[in-house]
């Protein structure tokens, strides 16, 4: 949600900021803005719409010179999306300029007090309130900008990542963070500020990720000064060397990031188990598990918390952990878990799953679990993210940057990591034979090649998409390990094509959804020839008898379903617990093609953000 880019240094800021905002478009936004500073003063351009609209407006209406600048993409919270509510915002004097991600929950009471003191407001945003609060503190306390920011932030309630500068001191940017991610790129006599590293990766691979309740004063010719917002204690920057490269965040010849990321899954899955899965030796090596093995083996249960697609990966993991490792598992929406006073003890292990590592509700669930004594293990994709820092231990997926808002490779790499953990625990507990363990390791090692084969159905899936692109509704059915895949398939279709879709366990169809079946209703059924195959076949026949249209995902060589279904998509056969890694591929492609045919913005669906960093 929202995107921040800032620059101060020896280069022209404008092209850096515009390109940076374009790289942050995946986060989801409805308006954009930029402010630049040179000897003539500040120049501001902002608009409802896309970064391309901002670029045109800026180049038509302002001088784009200046070596200090801030840019922002806004996802509306307070105030409708329009030019006025877009960031950046000035203080009343025009001296301070700010960009802000997050929500200031007590902005109304602060605003009332500032109005009493003579301040006026042109926007409906909480952000304009914050910049004027900083100005008021700076004036009444007679302090420098950094101290004014610190004092002001101690008076607000909510979440924020901010960057602010004073036109009277244009060699300095002050930044601060609580709840929303913020990175500082460190170059040669230049600094970059961004919501993640993608806007500045071609200029430097050295970055500092601010911790919650930290602020930094970034001054040209000086080292970064970090402070704790609450108590003014000095913090020492941990400079990370970034592994990201520029090729990873470009489309690489694909029409959309989503399609590129679907096709990256064989490599992403392999990268995720590389160095961890040694199938020929019968070894799974994972430092975060090896060093905390007793925590898992002695746990009364595992609690998995996540949101969205990561929650679906957690549901798959529930089946895998309980089936293979015989450990009780509960899967919770982080947004519900954090507010319902759950029973958590020191005998629990909590696994938090998040692609970005910044999901606000998941972070809150982690903090709650830690306070109650649970051991917390993180699964995320972004090195240095908040969840990676907040958890006791964890494992990174190695999916590479996922730019498309609808998660694809995040889902399959999360399942890969969770499968590795379940297999390792099963072996350590002695509930799986050596021969079965070796067999499963080999099967997992073969998954990337099988995903490659599954991707070869793309053309056939595109033809199916053309048949159903105008359907108003769609049902997805699965059983066992593939019930969560049905949920995920339905979510993908909803997210990017705006078709109403629901996922159900196949047997639950008779408990209500069957009333929806008619000749206009496409039903996607995952019918792999394992587990409860015969029962799924019966469910398909029930749908056909009511004239429903069946799109079936089956293992290669299936003959029974082929004779019943209207359309069949084959994937290679594998072990049942690994089948979600294959059955999800055609569902991703189906959603992609339907959305494309409907003229939808595949990479940036309406109203959605890549990472939900505010409630």
C-alpha positions in Angstrom: 0.0 0.0 0.0 1.4 3.4 -1.0 4.9 3.9 -2.2 7.6 6.3 -1.0 10.7 7.4 -3.0 13.1 10.1 -2.1 16.5 11.3 -3.3 19.2 13.7 -2.1 22.6 13.8 -3.8 24.6 14.9 -6.8 22.2 13.6 -9.5 19.0 15.0 -10.9 16.3 13.7 -8.6 13.4 13.7 -11.1 14.2 10.7 -13.3 15.2 8.6 -10.2 12.0 9.4 -8.5 9.7 8.8 -11.5 11.4 5.5 -12.3 11.3 4.5 -8.6 7.5 5.2 -8.5 7.0 3.1 -11.5 8.8 0.2 -9.8 6.5 0.7 -6.8 3.3 0.6 -8.8 2.8 -3.0 -7.8 2.0 -1.9 -4.3 -1.4 -0.6 -5.4 -2.3 3.1 -5.6 -4.9 5.6 -7.0 -2.9 8.8 -7.2 0.7 10.0 -7.4 2.8 13.1 -6.7 6.3 14.5 -6.7 8.1 17.5 -5.2 11.5 18.8 -6.3 13.8 21.4 -4.8 16.5 23.6 -6.5 17.8 27.1 -5.9 14.5 28.5 -7.1 12.5 26.7 -4.5 10.1 23.8 -4.5 8.1 22.5 -7.5 5.1 20.3 -6.9 3.0 18.1 -9.2 0.4 15.6 -8.2 -2.6 13.9 -9.7 -5.2 11.3 -9.4 -4.3 8.4 -11.7 -1.1 6.6 -12.6 2.5 7.5 -12.5 2.4 8.0 -16.3 -0.2 10.7 -15.7 2.0 12.3 -13.1 5.0 12.2 -15.4 3.1 14.0 -18.1 1.7 16.6 -15.7 5.1 17.3 -14.1 6.9 17.7 -17.5 4.1 19.9 -18.7 3.7 22.2 -15.7 6.9 22.4 -13.6 10.6 22.5 -13.9 12.0 19.1 -13.3 15.4 20.2 -12.1 16.7 19.7 -8.6 18.9 17.3 -6.7 16.5 16.8 -3.8 13.0 15.3 -4.2 10.2 13.2 -2.8 7.7 11.1 -4.7 4.7 9.1 -3.6 2.0 6.8 -4.8 -1.1 7.0 -2.7 -3.7 4.3 -1.8 -6.6 6.3 -0.3 -7.4 6.0 3.3 -8.5 9.4 4.5 -10.1 11.4 1.7 -11.1 10.3 -1.7 -8.6 9.8 -4.5 -8.1 13.3 -6.1 -5.3 15.7 -6.9 -5.7 17.6 -3.6 -5.5 14.6 -1.4 -2.5 13.2 -3.2 0.9 13.5 -1.6 3.3 15.3 -1.1 1.8 17.8 1.4 3.1 21.2 2.5 2.8 22.7 5.9 0.9 26.0 6.2 4.1 28.0 5.9 5.2 26.1 2.9 8.5 25.4 4.6 8.0 21.7 5.3 7.0 19.0 2.8 6.1 15.4 3.6 5.1 12.1 2.1 3.5 9.5 4.3 2.4 5.8 4.2 0.1 4.6 6.9 -2.7 5.9 9.0 -2.7 8.5 11.8 -5.6 7.3 13.9 -5.9 10.4 16.2 -5.6 12.9 13.4 -9.0 14.4 14.0 -8.3 15.5 17.6 -4.9 16.9 16.5 -6.5 18.7 13.6 -9.1 20.4 15.9 -6.3 21.6 18.1 -4.3 22.9 15.2 -7.3 24.7 13.8 -7.7 26.5 17.2 -4.1 27.6 16.7 -4.8 29.1 13.3 -3.9 26.4 10.9 -6.0 25.7 7.8 -6.3 22.6 5.7 -6.8 22.1 2.0 -7.1 18.3 2.0 -9.0 15.6 3.8 -5.9 13.7 4.7 -4.3 12.7 8.0 -0.9 13.5 6.4 -1.5 17.2 6.1 -2.4 17.2 9.8 0.9 15.5 10.6 3.1 17.9 8.6 1.4 20.8 10.3 1.9 19.2 13.7 5.6 18.9 13.0 5.6 22.6 12.0 3.8 23.6 15.2 6.3 21.6 17.3 9.3 23.1 15.4 8.0 26.6 16.0 6.8 26.4 19.6 9.7 24.2 20.9 12.3 26.1 18.8 14.0 22.9 17.7 15.5 21.5 14.5 13.5 19.4 12.1 14.7 16.1 13.4 13.7 16.9 16.9 10.4 18.3 15.8 9.6 15.1 13.9 10.5 13.0 17.0 8.3 15.1 19.4 5.4 15.1 16.9 5.5 11.3 16.3 5.3 10.7 20.1 2.0 12.5 20.0 0.4 10.4 17.2 -1.3 7.1 17.3 -1.2 4.8 14.2 1.2 3.6 11.6 3.6 5.5 9.4 6.6 5.7 7.2 7.4 9.3 6.5 10.0 11.4 4.7 10.0 15.2 5.3 12.3 18.1 4.4 12.6 21.8 5.3 13.1 24.2 2.4 15.4 26.2 4.7 17.7 23.2 5.1 17.7 21.5 1.7 20.7 19.3 2.5 18.7 17.1 4.8 15.8 14.6 4.8 14.2 13.2 8.0 12.6 9.8 7.8 10.8 7.6 10.4 8.9 4.3 10.6 6.3 2.5 12.6 4.4 -0.3 10.9 5.2 0.6 7.3 8.4 -0.4 5.6 11.2 2.1 4.8 14.6 1.5 3.4 17.5 3.9 3.0 19.9 3.3 0.1 23.5 4.5 0.7 25.5 5.7 -2.3 28.6 7.8 -2.8 27.6 11.2 -1.4 24.0 10.4 -2.1 21.1 8.8 -0.3 17.9 7.2 -1.5 14.7 6.6 0.5 12.0 4.0 -0.6 9.4 1.6 0.6 11.6 -1.2 -0.6 14.9 -1.4 -2.4 13.6 -1.7 -6.0 13.7 2.1 -6.8 17.4 2.4 -6.1 18.9 -1.0 -6.8 20.8 0.1 -9.9 22.6 2.9 -7.9 23.6 1.1 -4.8 23.4 -2.3 -3.2 23.9 -1.0 0.3 20.8 -0.3 2.4 19.5 0.2 5.9 16.0 -1.0 6.8 14.6 1.1 9.6 13.2 -0.7 12.6 9.8 0.2 14.1 10.0 3.4 16.1 13.2 4.5 14.5 14.0 7.7 12.7 17.0 8.8 10.7 18.4 12.1 9.8 19.9 11.9 6.3 22.3 14.7 5.6 24.6 15.2 2.6 28.3 14.7 3.5 27.4 13.1 6.8 26.8 9.5 8.0 23.2 8.6 8.7 22.1 9.4 12.3 19.6 6.9 13.7 17.5 7.6 16.8 14.8 5.8 18.7 11.6 7.9 18.5 10.4 7.1 22.0 13.5 7.8 24.1 16.0 9.5 21.8 18.5 6.6 22.3 21.1 6.3 19.5 20.5 3.4 17.1 23.3 2.0 15.0 22.6 1.3 11.3 22.8 -2.3 10.1 23.9 -1.9 6.5 22.8 -4.8 4.4 24.2 -5.8 1.1 21.3 -6.3 -1.3 21.1 -9.4 -3.4 18.4 -8.0 -5.8 19.4 -7.3 -9.3 17.8 -5.0 -11.9 16.9 -7.8 -14.3 14.7 -9.4 -11.6 12.4 -6.4 -11.4 12.0 -5.9 -15.2 9.4 -7.8 -17.3 12.1 -9.7 -19.3 10.1 -9.8 -22.5 6.8 -10.8 -20.9 3.7 -8.7 -21.4 2.9 -8.6 -17.7 4.8 -9.2 -14.4 2.1 -11.8 -13.5 2.8 -13.9 -16.5 6.5 -13.6 -16.0 6.2 -14.7 -12.4 4.0 -17.7 -13.3 6.7 -18.8 -15.7 9.4 -18.2 -13.1 7.9 -20.8 -10.8 10.2 -23.8 -11.8 13.2 -21.7 -11.1 11.7 -20.1 -7.9 10.8 -23.5 -6.4 14.3 -24.9 -7.2 15.9 -21.8 -5.7 13.8 -22.2 -2.6 15.0 -25.8 -2.0 18.5 -25.3 -3.3 21.1 -26.0 -0.6 18.3 -27.3 1.7 17.2 -30.4 -0.1 19.9 -32.9 -0.7 17.8 -35.8 -2.1 20.7 -38.0 -3.0 22.0 -37.9 0.5 18.6 -38.1 2.2 19.1 -34.8 4.0 17.1 -31.6 4.5 19.3 -28.8 5.9 17.5 -25.8 7.3 19.4 -23.7 9.8 16.2 -22.1 11.3 14.8 -25.6 12.0 18.0 -27.4 12.9 18.8 -24.8 15.6 15.3 -24.9 17.1 14.4 -28.5 16.5 13.3 -29.2 20.1 10.9 -26.3 19.9 9.0 -28.0 17.1 9.3 -31.6 18.3 8.0 -30.7 21.8 5.3 -28.3 20.6 1.7 -29.1 21.6 0.6 -27.7 18.3 1.6 -25.4 15.4 -0.4 -22.3 14.8 -0.1 -20.8 11.3 -1.1 -17.2 10.8 -1.3 -15.4 7.5 -3.5 -13.4 5.2 -4.8 -13.8 1.6 -2.8 -16.2 -0.6 -0.3 -16.9 2.3 -3.3 -18.1 4.3 -4.1 -20.6 1.6 -0.5 -21.8 1.6 -1.0 -22.2 5.4 -4.1 -24.4 4.8 -2.1 -26.6 2.4 0.6 -26.8 5.2 -2.0 -27.9 7.7 -2.8 -31.0 5.6 1.0 -31.6 5.0 2.1 -31.3 8.7 -0.7 -33.4 10.1 -0.4 -36.1 7.4 3.3 -36.4 7.3 4.6 -35.2 10.7 1.5 -36.0 12.8 1.6 -32.6 14.5 -1.7 -30.8 15.2 -2.1 -27.6 13.3 -4.4 -24.6 13.4 -4.6 -22.1 10.6 -5.7 -18.6 11.4 -6.4 -15.4 9.6 -4.0 -13.0 11.2 -6.6 -10.2 11.1 -8.9 -12.3 13.3 -6.3 -14.0 15.4 -4.8 -10.8 16.8 -8.2 -9.5 18.0 -9.9 -12.6 19.5 -7.8 -13.2 22.6 -6.6 -16.6 21.5 -5.2 -19.2 23.8 -1.4 -19.2 23.2 1.2 -20.8 25.5 4.9 -21.4 25.6 4.3 -24.9 24.3 3.0 -23.5 21.0 5.0 -22.8 17.8 3.6 -20.1 15.6 4.5 -20.0 11.9 3.9 -16.6 10.3 3.7 -16.5 6.5 4.0 -13.4 4.4 5.4 -12.7 1.0 6.4 -9.1 1.8 7.3 -9.7 5.4 5.4 -6.5 6.1 1.8 -7.5 6.5 0.4 -5.4 9.4 -2.0 -8.0 10.8 0.6 -10.8 10.6 3.2 -8.6 12.4 0.7 -7.9 15.2 -0.1 -11.6 15.6 3.7 -12.3 15.9 4.1 -9.7 18.6 1.1 -11.1 20.5 2.4 -14.7 20.3 5.9 -13.6 21.5 4.4 -11.8 24.5 2.6 -15.0 25.5 5.7 -17.1 25.3 5.2 -18.9 22.0 8.2 -19.7 19.7 7.7 -17.8 16.4 9.0 -18.9 13.1 8.7 -16.7 9.9 8.3 -17.7 6.3 8.8 -14.7 4.0 10.3 -13.7 0.7 11.9 -10.3 1.5 15.3 -10.2 3.2 15.5 -7.7 6.0 11.7 -7.3 6.2 9.9 -6.6 9.5 8.7 -10.2 9.9 12.2 -11.5 9.3 13.4 -9.3 12.1 10.6 -9.8 14.5 10.5 -13.6 14.5 12.7 -15.9 16.6 13.9 -17.8 13.5 12.7 -18.4 10.0 13.2 -19.4 6.4 13.2 -17.3 3.3 11.6 -18.4 0.2 13.8 -17.5 -2.7 11.1 -16.5 -5.2 12.8 -13.3 -6.2 10.8 -10.0 -6.4 7.1 -10.6 -6.9 5.8 -7.4 -8.6 2.3 -8.6 -9.8 -0.2 -7.8 -7.1 -1.8 -11.3 -7.4 0.6 -13.7 -5.8 1.7 -16.7 -7.9 5.3 -17.8 -7.2 5.0 -16.7 -3.6 2.3 -19.3 -3.1 4.3 -22.2 -4.6 7.6 -21.3 -2.9 5.8 -21.0 0.5 4.4 -24.5 0.0 7.9 -25.7 -0.9 9.4 -24.3 2.3 6.5 -25.7 4.4 6.8 -29.1 2.8 10.6 -29.2 3.6 9.8 -28.4 7.2 7.1 -31.0 7.5 9.3 -33.7 5.9 12.2 -32.9 8.2 10.0 -33.0 11.3 8.4 -36.3 10.2 11.9 -37.8 9.8 13.1 -36.4 13.2 10.0 -37.7 15.0 10.4 -41.1 13.5 6.9 -41.2 12.0 8.2 -41.7 8.5 10.4 -44.6 7.2 13.8 -43.9 5.6 12.6 -45.3 2.3 9.5 -43.1 2.2 11.5 -40.1 3.2 14.0 -40.6 0.4 11.1 -41.2 -2.1 9.4 -37.9 -1.0 12.7 -36.0 -1.3 13.1 -37.2 -4.8 9.6 -36.3 -5.7 10.0 -32.8 -4.4 13.3 -32.4 -6.3 11.4 -33.3 -9.5 8.6 -30.7 -9.0 10.3 -27.9 -11.0 10.6 -30.0 -14.2 6.9 -31.1 -13.7 5.9 -27.4 -13.4 7.6 -26.7 -16.7 5.5 -29.4 -18.2 2.3 -28.0 -16.7 3.1 -24.6 -18.2 2.9 -26.1 -21.7 -0.9 -26.2 -21.3 -0.9 -22.4 -21.6 -2.4 -22.3 -25.2 -5.1 -24.8 -24.3 -6.0 -22.8 -21.2 -6.2 -19.6 -23.2 -8.8 -21.3 -25.4 -10.8 -22.3 -22.4 -10.6 -18.7 -21.0 -12.1 -17.4 -24.2 -15.2 -19.6 -23.6 -15.8 -18.4 -20.1 -14.4 -14.8 -20.0 -18.0 -13.3 -19.8 -19.2 -15.6 -17.1 -20.5 -13.6 -14.1 -19.7 -16.4 -11.5 -17.5 -19.4 -11.1 -17.2 -22.2 -8.6 -13.9 -24.0 -7.7 -14.0 -27.4 -6.0 -11.3 -29.5 -4.5 -10.7 -32.1 -1.7 -8.0 -32.8 0.7 -4.7 -31.1 -0.2 -6.4 -29.5 -3.1 -9.2 -27.8 -1.3 -7.0 -24.8 -0.5 -5.9 -24.8 -4.1 -9.6 -24.3 -5.0 -9.8 -21.4 -2.6 -6.6 -19.9 -4.2 -7.9 -20.4 -7.7 -11.1 -18.6 -6.9 -9.2 -15.8 -5.2 -7.0 -15.3 -8.3 -10.0 -15.0 -10.6 -11.7 -12.5 -8.3 -8.6 -10.4 -7.8 -7.7 -9.8 -11.4 -10.8 -10.4 -13.6 -13.4 -9.1 -11.1 -15.6 -12.2 -11.7 -17.3 -13.5 -8.6 -15.8 -16.8 -7.7 -15.9 -19.1 -4.6 -13.9 -22.1 -3.6 -15.4 -25.0 -1.7 -14.5 -28.5 -0.5 -16.1 -30.7 -3.2 -18.4 -32.5 -0.8 -19.8 -29.2 0.6 -21.4 -28.5 -2.8 -24.5 -30.4 -1.7 -24.7 -28.1 1.4 -25.8 -25.1 -0.6 -23.7 -24.2 -3.7 -25.4 -26.9 -5.8 -28.4 -24.5 -5.9 -26.3 -22.2 -8.2 -25.5 -24.9 -10.8 -27.0 -24.4 -14.2 -25.8 -24.2 -17.8 -24.3 -20.8 -17.2 -22.2 -21.8 -14.3 -18.6 -22.9 -15.0 -17.2 -25.2 -12.3 -13.4 -25.7 -12.0 -12.8 -29.1 -10.3 -9.4 -30.3 -9.2 -9.6 -34.1 -9.7 -6.2 -35.6 -9.2 -6.2 -39.4 -9.2 -5.4 -39.7 -5.5 -7.1 -39.4 -2.2 -10.8 -39.1 -2.7 -10.8 -39.3 -6.5 -13.9 -41.4 -6.8 -15.9 -39.1 -4.6 -14.7 -36.1 -6.7 -15.8 -38.0 -9.8 -19.3 -38.4 -8.2 -19.4 -34.6 -7.5 -18.6 -33.9 -11.1 -21.4 -36.2 -12.2 -23.8 -34.3 -9.9 -22.8 -31.1 -11.6 -23.2 -32.5 -15.1 -26.6 -33.8 -14.3 -27.6 -30.2 -13.6 -26.1 -28.9 -16.8 -23.1 -27.3 -15.2 -19.9 -26.7 -17.2 -16.9 -28.6 -15.9 -13.3 -27.5 -16.3 -11.2 -30.3 -14.7 -7.6 -30.3 -13.6 -6.4 -33.9 -13.7 -3.2 -35.9 -13.7 -1.8 -36.9 -17.1 -3.4 -40.0 -18.5 -6.7 -39.6 -16.7 -9.6 -41.3 -18.6 -12.5 -41.2 -16.3 -12.9 -37.5 -15.8 -12.0 -36.8 -19.5 -15.2 -38.5 -20.5 -17.4 -36.4 -18.2 -15.8 -32.9 -18.2 -16.3 -30.2 -20.8 -12.6 -29.2 -20.6 -9.6 -31.1 -19.2 -6.3 -29.6 -18.2 -3.6 -32.2 -17.5 -0.7 -31.8 -15.0 2.1 -34.3 -14.3 1.4 -36.9 -11.6 3.2 -36.5 -8.3 2.8 -37.4 -4.6 -0.6 -36.2 -3.2 0.9 -33.7 -0.8 3.0 -32.1 -3.5 0.1 -31.9 -6.0 -0.9 -28.3 -5.1 2.4 -27.2 -6.5 1.2 -28.4 -9.9 -2.6 -28.0 -9.8 -2.4 -24.3 -9.0 -0.4 -23.6 -12.2 -3.4 -23.9 -14.7 -5.6 -22.0 -12.3 -3.1 -19.1 -12.3 -3.0 -19.1 -16.1 -6.8 -19.4 -16.5 -7.3 -16.3 -14.3 -4.5 -14.4 -16.2 -6.1 -15.1 -19.6 -9.6 -14.3 -18.6 -8.6 -11.0 -17.0 -6.6 -10.1 -20.1 -9.6 -10.8 -22.4 -11.8 -8.7 -20.1 -9.4 -5.8 -20.5 -8.4 -5.8 -16.8 -5.1 -4.4 -15.5 -3.6 -7.8 -14.7 -0.6 -6.5 -12.6 -2.5 -3.7 -10.8 -6.1 -4.8 -10.1 -8.4 -2.1 -8.9 -8.5 -1.4 -5.1 -5.8 -3.9 -4.3 -2.3 -3.4 -2.9 0.6 -5.8 -3.0 1.4 -5.6 0.7 -1.2 -4.6 3.3 0.8 -2.6 5.7 -2.1 -0.8 7.4 -5.3 -2.1 8.8 
